[in-house]
Amino acid sequence: MKHTFYFLVITTCLILSFAPLCAADDQAAQDDGQTVSLSGDESGREAEKTSDRAWASPYDDDYDDDEYDYEDEPFSEERVTIDDPLEPANRAANIFNDRMYFWVLKPAALAYKFVAPEPARISVKNFFFHLGYPARFLNCLLQTDFAGAGEETGRFIINTIWGIGGLMDPAAGEKINLQKQDTDLGETLGVYGVGHGFYIVWPVFGPSSPRDSASFIDNHLLYPTSYFCPWYASTALTVFDYVNSASLRIGEYESLIGAAIDPYTAMRNAYVQYRMKSIKARRARSLLFRDNETGQDATK
């Protein structure tokens, strides 16, 4: 019994001696586990932040729009402007043309559209376009677009013979596929590097510029109906052409001004952009000017 008592005492002392060490080891292990857990949580939060930055959009508050360079957009369009020193007079002429369209031209076009079927009106449009061949042919030559001059000549011959004097357009069919070369003297001057100048709104004729006003010359001198006598016969044919063309485009002008805050500015911008694209297209067809980079300011 004495030996058993001594054994129990010694065992108890040993247990009490090693208990604090074991407790310290357990505490250290728990601290290490918490440290690892906290490190994992911080890593997860950093990963989430990185992911959020990667998927940020312009609609997020943390998105920095200044870091995006919009000038590098591959499909951004070139914008051009035109001087408008005659704006008060141009606005007055624009109001006149607007009233003339809604009060005179549009009612006449609607009445004409009511009595004339669309195929007949398209044939009339083809006929008047056919008569403009001399001016288009000459301008193609001046632009050194000899392929375009050949296409215009081919169209004129085919449409005169098989198109019943230009009333139909078989030259534009899939088998022949001779495209229209709708160009004028203003575009020819633009191809040669002549700038717009300033913006003009002509009563009745609409938006123009000093350069593009030169188109009145070839359109008059090279258009066959200009030589009809008496003079009012030629004027009547011109009015008929205007009414017929308007009957095929009713709604286009209304859509343009209806969507604009300032219809005058919208019309001016639309005009200058249209002419810029037209001249660039004509220059691309020119044998002499297609590689001429010095004429890039011609459309401005």
Secondary structure, 3 states (H helix, E strand, C coil): CHHHHHHHHHHHHHHHHHHHHHHHHHHHHHHHHHHHHHHHHHHHHHHHHHHHHHCCCCCCCCCCHHHCCHHHCCCCCCCCCCECCCHHHHHHHHHHHHHHHHHHHHHHHHHHHHHCCHHHHHHHHHHHHHHCHHHHHHHHHHCCCHHHHHHHHHHHHHHHHCCCCCCCCHHHCCCCCCCCCCCCHHHHHHHCCCCCCECEEECCCEEECCCHHHHHHHHHHCCHHHHCCCHHHHHHHHHHHHHHHHHCCCCHHHHHHHCCCCHHHHHHHHHHHHHHHHHHHHHHHCCCCCCCHHHHHHHC
